Amino acid sequence: MKNAKRLAALFLTAAVLLTAGCGRKTVTSQNSVWFIAKSTNTEFWKSAFAGANAAKSEYNVDLTICGPETEEDYEEQNRLIDEAVAAGADAIVYSAISYTKNAEAITRAAKQGLKIAVIDSDVDSDGVGVRIGTDNVEAGRMAGRAALQTDWDSLTVGIVNFDLGSRNGQERESGFREALAGDPRVKDIYTINVNADATTAQVRTVQLLVEHPEINVIVGFNEPIAVGAAMAVHSLGLAGRVRMVGFDTNVKCIDLLQSGAVSALIVQNPYAMGYLGVEAVCNLLDGQTYRTAELLDTATRTVTKETMFTIENQKALFSFG
């Protein structure tokens, strides 16, 4: 219960967060922490950076924030990991583009003595000291349940997912399919994988909807893809005829949620991921250990047009970035 209340507090204002943090042990010497994200451009990551910067102030760390320009450039992430090691970093807060292709670089860093916290998207390395983020399978189930909240007799589903190498996207799709599996109304499911870019996602989703006009449910599994898929539904004039479920929060998606082009958003807590990632590596440097097989779940919620104006959902929808 105590952990649940603390995570809920991280959905609140920065002032509330800092008040909740009073009395925690602060690292007395300044450690060097690198935050290597999947990209630096989306509202999701800007919110995570804001959380990391709040923890930076509380824990007195030298924080370097960086990431590739796109969420497909795992090679640039590997280069940044090696750069962090060469620069003498003490720890890395990290979100993996590729579960497998980023593993060797993270393992190398851990063998050099760096403490590693993974947030949002996991990596296949035993060098990770703590895992923080969304229960992605359950988040996928939540998206599935939101997709099924209609009285339509027949459902044909389009899945717009991101890179096949990203663990969280595949886990979300697995949970989503699991939620749909028991509903006899679901006739067909079509899946496309696209770059995590709103423009690309919009173009590919338009193609999918034109090729399969029977599709009446669309789901996009991260922020830029959800924006692109929602814009595709909007541009084709399909609001009300296609049920759109997206992930994360973005001004465009919030506007489209209010207009009805988006039916539901599965909203994560990137601010908490960033804050807890920095806090966790400080704790690791201070000798604390975590059960690496267990996820520190940062909480996820479903927001619809009917529920978007509650105080709790307003705080979740509008990031700190």
TIKOL-378005 format. One record per residue (C-alpha): residue in one letter; z, x, y; residue number from 1. Coordinates in nm, 2 decimals, always signed. Each point is the difference from the previous one (the first is absolute). Layout:
<nodes>
<type A, up Z, east X, north Y, seq NUM>
...
</nodes>
This chain:
<nodes>
<type M, up +0.00, east +0.00, north +0.00, seq 1>
<type K, up +0.09, east +0.29, north +0.24, seq 2>
<type N, up -0.34, east +0.16, north -0.06, seq 3>
<type A, up -0.18, east -0.33, north +0.05, seq 4>
<type K, up +0.17, east -0.06, north +0.34, seq 5>
<type R, up -0.08, east +0.36, north +0.10, seq 6>
<type L, up -0.37, east -0.05, north -0.07, seq 7>
<type A, up +0.00, east -0.33, north +0.18, seq 8>
<type A, up +0.14, east +0.18, north +0.30, seq 9>
<type L, up -0.30, east +0.23, north +0.00, seq 10>
<type F, up -0.22, east -0.30, north +0.08, seq 11>
<type L, up +0.20, east -0.05, north +0.32, seq 12>
<type T, up -0.01, east +0.17, north +0.33, seq 13>
<type A, up +0.04, east +0.38, north +0.04, seq 14>
<type A, up +0.33, east -0.06, north +0.17, seq 15>
<type V, up +0.13, east -0.19, north -0.30, seq 16>
<type L, up -0.12, east +0.27, north -0.23, seq 17>
<type L, up +0.17, east +0.28, north +0.20, seq 18>
<type T, up +0.32, east -0.21, north +0.01, seq 19>
<type A, up -0.02, east -0.04, north -0.38, seq 20>
<type G, up -0.04, east +0.37, north -0.03, seq 21>
<type C, up +0.32, east +0.09, north +0.18, seq 22>
<type G, up +0.24, east +0.20, north -0.21, seq 23>
<type R, up -0.25, east +0.14, north -0.24, seq 24>
<type K, up +0.01, east +0.37, north -0.07, seq 25>
<type T, up -0.24, east +0.19, north +0.22, seq 26>
<type V, up -0.16, east +0.33, north -0.11, seq 27>
<type T, up +0.15, east +0.26, north +0.23, seq 28>
<type S, up -0.27, east +0.26, north -0.02, seq 29>
<type Q, up -0.36, east -0.08, north +0.10, seq 30>
<type N, up -0.22, east -0.03, north -0.30, seq 31>
<type S, up -0.37, east -0.01, north +0.01, seq 32>
<type V, up -0.15, east -0.32, north -0.14, seq 33>
<type W, up -0.37, east -0.08, north -0.03, seq 34>
<type F, up -0.11, east -0.36, north -0.03, seq 35>
<type I, up -0.34, east +0.00, north -0.16, seq 36>
<type A, up -0.14, east -0.35, north +0.01, seq 37>
<type K, up -0.32, east -0.15, north -0.15, seq 38>
<type S, up -0.14, east -0.03, north +0.35, seq 39>
<type T, up +0.12, east -0.02, north +0.36, seq 40>
<type N, up -0.20, east -0.29, north +0.13, seq 41>
<type T, up +0.13, east -0.33, north -0.12, seq 42>
<type E, up +0.29, east -0.22, north +0.12, seq 43>
<type F, up +0.17, east +0.05, north -0.34, seq 44>
<type W, up +0.02, east +0.38, north +0.05, seq 45>
<type K, up +0.09, east -0.02, north +0.36, seq 46>
<type S, up +0.30, east -0.22, north -0.10, seq 47>
<type A, up +0.09, east +0.25, north -0.27, seq 48>
<type F, up -0.02, east +0.28, north +0.26, seq 49>
<type A, up +0.23, east -0.19, north +0.23, seq 50>
<type G, up +0.26, east -0.03, north -0.28, seq 51>
<type A, up -0.03, east +0.37, north -0.08, seq 52>
<type N, up +0.05, east +0.09, north +0.37, seq 53>
<type A, up +0.32, east -0.21, north +0.01, seq 54>
<type A, up +0.13, east +0.19, north -0.30, seq 55>
<type K, up -0.11, east +0.33, north +0.16, seq 56>
<type S, up +0.23, east -0.07, north +0.29, seq 57>
<type E, up +0.29, east -0.10, north -0.21, seq 58>
<type Y, up -0.03, east +0.28, north -0.26, seq 59>
<type N, up -0.10, east +0.28, north +0.25, seq 60>
<type V, up -0.32, east +0.11, north -0.18, seq 61>
<type D, up -0.31, east +0.17, north +0.12, seq 62>
<type L, up -0.26, east -0.26, north -0.10, seq 63>
<type T, up -0.37, east +0.06, north -0.03, seq 64>
<type I, up -0.21, east -0.31, north -0.05, seq 65>
<type C, up -0.36, east +0.04, north -0.13, seq 66>
<type G, up -0.26, east -0.15, north -0.23, seq 67>
<type P, up -0.38, east -0.02, north -0.06, seq 68>
<type E, up -0.23, east -0.22, north +0.20, seq 69>
<type T, up -0.08, east -0.22, north -0.30, seq 70>
<type E, up +0.20, east -0.13, north -0.30, seq 71>
<type E, up -0.25, east +0.16, north -0.24, seq 72>
<type D, up +0.04, east +0.36, north +0.10, seq 73>
<type Y, up +0.24, east +0.13, north -0.26, seq 74>
<type E, up -0.13, east +0.35, north +0.04, seq 75>
<type E, up +0.12, east +0.01, north +0.36, seq 76>
<type Q, up +0.34, east -0.12, north -0.12, seq 77>
<type N, up +0.01, east +0.29, north -0.24, seq 78>
<type R, up -0.08, east +0.24, north +0.28, seq 79>
<type L, up +0.27, east -0.15, north +0.21, seq 80>
<type I, up +0.26, east +0.04, north -0.28, seq 81>
<type D, up -0.10, east +0.36, north -0.04, seq 82>
<type E, up +0.02, east +0.05, north +0.38, seq 83>
<type A, up +0.35, east -0.15, north +0.00, seq 84>
<type V, up +0.11, east +0.25, north -0.26, seq 85>
<type A, up -0.16, east +0.29, north +0.19, seq 86>
<type A, up +0.17, east -0.12, north +0.32, seq 87>
<type G, up +0.35, east +0.02, north -0.16, seq 88>
<type A, up +0.07, east -0.37, north -0.03, seq 89>
<type D, up +0.32, east -0.10, north -0.18, seq 90>
<type A, up -0.12, east -0.34, north -0.11, seq 91>
<type I, up -0.30, east -0.24, north -0.01, seq 92>
<type V, up -0.01, east -0.37, north +0.04, seq 93>
<type Y, up -0.32, east -0.10, north -0.17, seq 94>
<type S, up -0.23, east -0.29, north -0.09, seq 95>
<type A, up -0.27, east +0.09, north -0.26, seq 96>
<type I, up -0.36, east -0.09, north +0.04, seq 97>
<type S, up -0.06, east +0.09, north -0.36, seq 98>
<type Y, up +0.26, east -0.04, north -0.28, seq 99>
<type T, up -0.15, east +0.29, north -0.19, seq 100>
<type K, up -0.21, east +0.21, north +0.24, seq 101>
<type N, up +0.30, east +0.06, north +0.23, seq 102>
<type A, up +0.24, east +0.08, north -0.28, seq 103>
<type E, up -0.06, east +0.37, north -0.03, seq 104>
<type A, up +0.05, east +0.07, north +0.37, seq 105>
<type I, up +0.33, east -0.19, north +0.00, seq 106>
<type T, up +0.12, east +0.18, north -0.31, seq 107>
<type R, up -0.08, east +0.33, north +0.16, seq 108>
<type A, up +0.20, east -0.09, north +0.31, seq 109>
<type A, up +0.30, east -0.11, north -0.21, seq 110>
<type K, up -0.01, east +0.33, north -0.19, seq 111>
<type Q, up +0.02, east +0.18, north +0.33, seq 112>
<type G, up +0.33, east -0.18, north +0.06, seq 113>
<type L, up -0.12, east -0.29, north +0.23, seq 114>
<type K, up +0.17, east -0.33, north -0.05, seq 115>
<type I, up -0.25, east -0.29, north -0.04, seq 116>
<type A, up +0.04, east -0.37, north +0.08, seq 117>
<type V, up -0.29, east -0.22, north -0.09, seq 118>
<type I, up -0.04, east -0.32, north +0.20, seq 119>
<type D, up -0.25, east -0.29, north -0.04, seq 120>
<type S, up -0.23, east +0.16, north -0.26, seq 121>
<type D, up +0.12, east +0.21, north -0.29, seq 122>
<type V, up -0.13, east +0.33, north -0.14, seq 123>
<type D, up +0.00, east +0.13, north -0.36, seq 124>
<type S, up +0.25, east +0.29, north +0.05, seq 125>
<type D, up +0.34, east +0.08, north -0.13, seq 126>
<type G, up +0.07, east +0.18, north +0.32, seq 127>
<type V, up +0.07, east -0.33, north +0.18, seq 128>
<type G, up +0.37, east -0.04, north +0.09, seq 129>
<type V, up +0.00, east -0.36, north +0.11, seq 130>
<type R, up -0.24, east -0.29, north +0.00, seq 131>
<type I, up +0.01, east -0.26, north +0.29, seq 132>
<type G, up -0.22, east -0.30, north +0.07, seq 133>
<type T, up -0.12, east -0.33, north -0.12, seq 134>
<type D, up +0.02, east -0.13, north -0.36, seq 135>
<type N, up -0.38, east -0.03, north -0.01, seq 136>
<type V, up -0.03, east -0.19, north -0.32, seq 137>
<type E, up +0.24, east -0.27, north +0.14, seq 138>
<type A, up -0.19, east +0.01, north +0.34, seq 139>
<type G, up -0.32, east -0.07, north -0.20, seq 140>
<type R, up +0.17, east -0.29, north -0.17, seq 141>
<type M, up +0.11, east -0.13, north +0.34, seq 142>
<type A, up -0.36, east +0.02, north +0.12, seq 143>
<type G, up -0.11, east -0.19, north -0.32, seq 144>
<type R, up +0.26, east -0.27, north +0.06, seq 145>
<type A, up -0.11, east -0.04, north +0.36, seq 146>
<type A, up -0.37, east -0.02, north -0.12, seq 147>
<type L, up +0.09, east -0.29, north -0.23, seq 148>
<type Q, up +0.19, east -0.20, north +0.26, seq 149>
<type T, up -0.28, east -0.26, north +0.03, seq 150>
<type D, up -0.09, east -0.33, north -0.16, seq 151>
<type W, up -0.36, east +0.10, north -0.07, seq 152>
<type D, up -0.12, east -0.08, north -0.35, seq 153>
<type S, up -0.20, east +0.32, north -0.06, seq 154>
<type L, up +0.05, east +0.36, north +0.13, seq 155>
<type T, up -0.24, east +0.28, north +0.00, seq 156>
<type V, up +0.16, east +0.32, north +0.13, seq 157>
<type G, up -0.13, east +0.31, north +0.18, seq 158>
<type I, up +0.22, east +0.31, north -0.01, seq 159>
<type V, up -0.07, east +0.26, north +0.27, seq 160>
<type N, up +0.20, east +0.31, north -0.10, seq 161>
<type F, up +0.00, east +0.36, north +0.12, seq 162>
<type D, up -0.05, east +0.34, north -0.18, seq 163>
<type L, up +0.04, east -0.01, north -0.37, seq 164>
<type G, up +0.21, east +0.32, north +0.01, seq 165>
<type S, up +0.27, east -0.16, north +0.21, seq 166>
<type R, up +0.29, east -0.11, north -0.21, seq 167>
<type N, up +0.13, east -0.28, north +0.22, seq 168>
<type G, up -0.33, east -0.17, north +0.03, seq 169>
<type Q, up -0.04, east -0.02, north -0.38, seq 170>
<type E, up +0.36, east -0.12, north -0.04, seq 171>
<type R, up -0.06, east -0.28, north +0.25, seq 172>
<type E, up -0.31, east -0.11, north -0.18, seq 173>
<type S, up +0.18, east +0.01, north -0.33, seq 174>
<type G, up +0.28, east -0.23, north +0.14, seq 175>
<type F, up -0.25, east -0.22, north +0.16, seq 176>
<type R, up -0.20, east -0.06, north -0.32, seq 177>
<type E, up +0.32, east -0.06, north -0.19, seq 178>
<type A, up +0.10, east -0.28, north +0.25, seq 179>
<type L, up -0.35, east -0.16, north -0.04, seq 180>
<type A, up -0.02, east +0.03, north -0.38, seq 181>
<type G, up +0.20, east -0.31, north -0.08, seq 182>
<type D, up -0.19, east -0.24, north +0.24, seq 183>
<type P, up -0.29, east -0.18, north -0.17, seq 184>
<type R, up -0.16, east -0.07, north +0.34, seq 185>
<type V, up -0.10, east +0.37, north +0.02, seq 186>
<type K, up -0.36, east +0.01, north -0.13, seq 187>
<type D, up -0.13, east +0.35, north +0.10, seq 188>
<type I, up +0.13, east +0.31, north +0.17, seq 189>
<type Y, up -0.24, east +0.25, north +0.18, seq 190>
<type T, up +0.13, east +0.34, north +0.11, seq 191>
<type I, up -0.14, east +0.25, north +0.24, seq 192>
<type N, up +0.16, east +0.34, north +0.10, seq 193>
<type V, up -0.07, east +0.12, north +0.36, seq 194>
<type N, up +0.11, east +0.27, north +0.24, seq 195>
<type A, up +0.32, east -0.09, north +0.18, seq 196>
<type D, up -0.20, east -0.08, north +0.32, seq 197>
<type A, up -0.01, east -0.34, north +0.17, seq 198>
<type T, up -0.37, east +0.02, north +0.08, seq 199>
<type T, up -0.11, east +0.11, north -0.35, seq 200>
<type A, up +0.23, east -0.27, north -0.15, seq 201>
<type Q, up -0.15, east -0.27, north +0.22, seq 202>
<type V, up -0.36, east +0.10, north -0.09, seq 203>
<type R, up +0.08, east +0.01, north -0.37, seq 204>
<type T, up +0.19, east -0.32, north +0.00, seq 205>
<type V, up -0.28, east -0.18, north +0.18, seq 206>
<type Q, up -0.24, east +0.12, north -0.28, seq 207>
<type L, up +0.25, east -0.11, north -0.27, seq 208>
<type L, up +0.03, east -0.35, north +0.16, seq 209>
<type V, up -0.38, east -0.04, north +0.04, seq 210>
<type E, up -0.07, east +0.12, north -0.35, seq 211>
<type H, up +0.27, east -0.23, north -0.14, seq 212>
<type P, up +0.02, east -0.31, north +0.22, seq 213>
<type E, up +0.23, east -0.16, north -0.25, seq 214>
<type I, up +0.29, east +0.23, north +0.10, seq 215>
<type N, up +0.27, east -0.19, north +0.17, seq 216>
<type V, up +0.28, east +0.25, north -0.02, seq 217>
<type I, up -0.01, east +0.35, north +0.15, seq 218>
<type V, up +0.28, east +0.26, north -0.01, seq 219>
<type G, up +0.01, east +0.34, north +0.18, seq 220>
<type F, up +0.26, east +0.25, north -0.12, seq 221>
<type N, up +0.08, east +0.21, north +0.31, seq 222>
<type E, up -0.01, east -0.03, north +0.38, seq 223>
<type P, up -0.36, east +0.12, north +0.08, seq 224>
<type I, up -0.15, east -0.18, north -0.30, seq 225>
<type A, up +0.19, east -0.32, north +0.08, seq 226>
<type V, up -0.13, east +0.02, north +0.36, seq 227>
<type G, up -0.36, east +0.05, north -0.12, seq 228>
<type A, up +0.02, east -0.27, north -0.26, seq 229>
<type A, up +0.15, east -0.25, north +0.24, seq 230>
<type M, up -0.26, east +0.08, north +0.26, seq 231>
<type A, up -0.27, east -0.07, north -0.26, seq 232>
<type V, up +0.15, east -0.34, north -0.08, seq 233>
<type H, up +0.02, east -0.07, north +0.38, seq 234>
<type S, up -0.36, east +0.12, north +0.08, seq 235>
<type L, up -0.15, east -0.21, north -0.28, seq 236>
<type G, up +0.19, east -0.31, north +0.13, seq 237>
<type L, up +0.18, east -0.04, north -0.33, seq 238>
<type A, up +0.35, east -0.06, north +0.14, seq 239>
<type G, up +0.15, east -0.29, north -0.19, seq 240>
<type R, up -0.26, east +0.03, north -0.29, seq 241>
<type V, up +0.11, east +0.35, north -0.11, seq 242>
<type R, up +0.37, east +0.07, north -0.04, seq 243>
<type M, up +0.06, east +0.36, north +0.13, seq 244>
<type V, up +0.31, east +0.20, north -0.10, seq 245>
<type G, up +0.06, east +0.34, north +0.17, seq 246>
<type F, up +0.25, east +0.28, north +0.00, seq 247>
<type D, up +0.19, east +0.15, north +0.29, seq 248>
<type T, up +0.00, east -0.10, north +0.36, seq 249>
<type N, up -0.26, east +0.06, north +0.27, seq 250>
<type V, up -0.07, east -0.19, north +0.33, seq 251>
<type K, up -0.34, east -0.12, north -0.13, seq 252>
<type C, up +0.15, east -0.13, north -0.33, seq 253>
<type I, up +0.29, east -0.17, north +0.19, seq 254>
<type D, up -0.25, east -0.17, north +0.23, seq 255>
<type L, up -0.21, east -0.11, north -0.31, seq 256>
<type L, up +0.32, east -0.12, north -0.17, seq 257>
<type Q, up +0.07, east -0.22, north +0.29, seq 258>
<type S, up -0.36, east -0.13, north +0.01, seq 259>
<type G, up -0.01, east -0.07, north -0.37, seq 260>
<type A, up -0.25, east +0.26, north -0.10, seq 261>
<type V, up +0.28, east +0.18, north -0.18, seq 262>
<type S, up +0.22, east -0.21, north -0.22, seq 263>
<type A, up +0.28, east +0.25, north -0.08, seq 264>
<type L, up +0.10, east +0.36, north +0.07, seq 265>
<type I, up +0.21, east +0.21, north -0.24, seq 266>
<type V, up +0.20, east +0.20, north +0.25, seq 267>
<type Q, up +0.16, east +0.33, north -0.09, seq 268>
<type N, up +0.26, east +0.20, north +0.19, seq 269>
<type P, up -0.17, east +0.33, north +0.10, seq 270>
<type Y, up +0.27, east +0.06, north +0.27, seq 271>
<type A, up +0.26, east +0.02, north -0.27, seq 272>
<type M, up -0.22, east +0.22, north -0.22, seq 273>
<type G, up -0.03, east +0.25, north +0.28, seq 274>
<type Y, up +0.36, east +0.00, north +0.10, seq 275>
<type L, up +0.13, east +0.01, north -0.36, seq 276>
<type G, up -0.25, east +0.27, north -0.09, seq 277>
<type V, up +0.14, east +0.24, north +0.26, seq 278>
<type E, up +0.36, east -0.10, north -0.08, seq 279>
<type A, up -0.06, east +0.06, north -0.37, seq 280>
<type V, up -0.14, east +0.35, north +0.03, seq 281>
<type C, up +0.30, east +0.09, north +0.22, seq 282>
<type N, up +0.23, east -0.13, north -0.27, seq 283>
<type L, up -0.19, east +0.20, north -0.26, seq 284>
<type L, up +0.03, east +0.31, north +0.21, seq 285>
<type D, up +0.37, east -0.07, north +0.03, seq 286>
<type G, up +0.03, east -0.01, north -0.38, seq 287>
<type Q, up -0.02, east -0.37, north -0.08, seq 288>
<type T, up -0.21, east -0.11, north -0.30, seq 289>
<type Y, up -0.19, east -0.32, north -0.07, seq 290>
<type R, up -0.12, east -0.16, north -0.32, seq 291>
<type T, up -0.37, east +0.08, north +0.03, seq 292>
<type A, up -0.11, east -0.26, north -0.25, seq 293>
<type E, up +0.14, east -0.27, north +0.23, seq 294>
<type L, up -0.16, east -0.13, north +0.32, seq 295>
<type L, up +0.20, east -0.05, north +0.31, seq 296>
<type D, up -0.16, east -0.33, north +0.09, seq 297>
<type T, up -0.05, east -0.06, north +0.37, seq 298>
<type A, up -0.06, east -0.38, north -0.03, seq 299>
<type T, up -0.31, east -0.21, north +0.04, seq 300>
<type R, up -0.05, east -0.35, north +0.12, seq 301>
<type T, up -0.27, east -0.27, north +0.00, seq 302>
<type V, up -0.08, east -0.14, north +0.34, seq 303>
<type T, up -0.22, east -0.31, north +0.06, seq 304>
<type K, up -0.11, east -0.19, north +0.30, seq 305>
<type E, up +0.28, east -0.25, north -0.06, seq 306>
<type T, up +0.27, east +0.28, north -0.02, seq 307>
<type M, up -0.14, east +0.26, north +0.24, seq 308>
<type F, up +0.22, east -0.11, north +0.30, seq 309>
<type T, up +0.34, east +0.04, north -0.16, seq 310>
<type I, up +0.21, east +0.27, north +0.15, seq 311>
<type E, up +0.00, east +0.21, north -0.32, seq 312>
<type N, up -0.38, east -0.02, north -0.05, seq 313>
<type Q, up -0.07, east +0.08, north +0.37, seq 314>
<type K, up +0.21, east +0.32, north -0.04, seq 315>
<type A, up -0.20, east +0.08, north -0.32, seq 316>
<type L, up -0.34, east -0.08, north +0.15, seq 317>
<type F, up +0.03, east +0.21, north +0.32, seq 318>
<type S, up +0.05, east +0.37, north -0.08, seq 319>
<type F, up +0.20, east +0.26, north +0.19, seq 320>
<type G, up -0.31, east +0.22, north +0.05, seq 321>
</nodes>
